[in-house]
Amino acid sequence: MTDKKYGRLIGASLGPGDPELITRRAWTVLNGDARWLYPVKKAEESSYALSIVTRGGLEVPADAEELVFPMTRDAEILTKAWARAAARTVELLAEGRDLVFLVEGDASTFATFGHLARVVRELVPEVEVETIPGVSSFAAAAATTGTTLAEEDETLAVIPAAYGVEVIDHLLDEFDTLVLLKVKPLVDEVLELLERRELLSTSCFIEKVGSPDERIVRDVASLKGEKVNYLSLMLVQNPKRQRGELRRGCRKRKAEAEQPKETAAA
């Protein structure tokens, strides 16, 4: 029996759109010997992740290969697509060469790479996986709009808007800032909620952040009835939120330690 040497599977985070946000680590790997894999929604369709690196000046290697991840909620279609992508990835890794999978945004945050890596390791547990962190879409959106996501004791939640307005409504009472990802299907419903909660003025919509097609809408009410891009999010701040009392254990222990000790009675 011979041991088969597999290459590493590397998830390279590219940031949400601006190639200048690609980290030095990811840039080094992209310029190395690893073979490129990149995601597409349909076979031979353009890849947003691939466009980030090409806009950064890198040429696509001749042996770069696409993996198809269809945009659907059909469980059967998704299962087959994931199985094909993982099987092909394992087949290439078996050649002994490292693979770098291009990931828009951050590879650990709502990204395709996490699921791909998990399925690959289920098939071949000995495969080494490296994840290169990157700038998430909401961090870039906050920076480009001048929004502070959280200060000092403030709280922050990041959720897909698909959880629905009831969940969003509840979280507005629990968090100072909400990041609503993938708002496309629920824009009108979210806007109605924000209007009712009087939070339209403290909300901001960002589409394709960091890309040449970036769009920022501060008058979010104007989006009602509009069909927005899939790569869009909304930053919602609730400055009126009532906060509970904080437990400052470390400060309490420090205060107790600074108090003079009582002399024991003789």
Salt bridges, closest charged atoms under 4 A:
ASP63 OD2 - ARG97 NH1 2.65
GLU65 OE1 - ARG35 NH2 3.31
GLU65 OE2 - ARG88 NE 2.64
GLU76 OE2 - LYS80 NZ 3.37
GLU91 OE2 - ARG88 NH1 3.17
ASP98 OD2 - ARG8 NH2 3.04
GLU130 OE1 - ARG8 NH1 2.74
GLU130 OE2 - ARG25 NH2 2.93
ASP153 OD2 - ARG248 NH2 2.71
GLU154 OE2 - ARG243 NH2 3.92
ASP169 OD2 - ARG196 NH2 3.52
ASP169 OD1 - ARG197 NH1 2.43
ASP173 OD1 - ARG197 NH2 2.65
ASP176 OD1 - ARG241 NE 3.19
ASP176 OD1 - ARG243 NH2 2.61
GLU192 OE2 - LYS224 NZ 3.93
GLU198 OE1 - LYS240 NZ 3.33
GLU207 OE1 - ARG215 NE 3.49
ASP213 OD2 - LYS208 NZ 3.63
GLU226 OE2 - ARG215 NH2 2.58
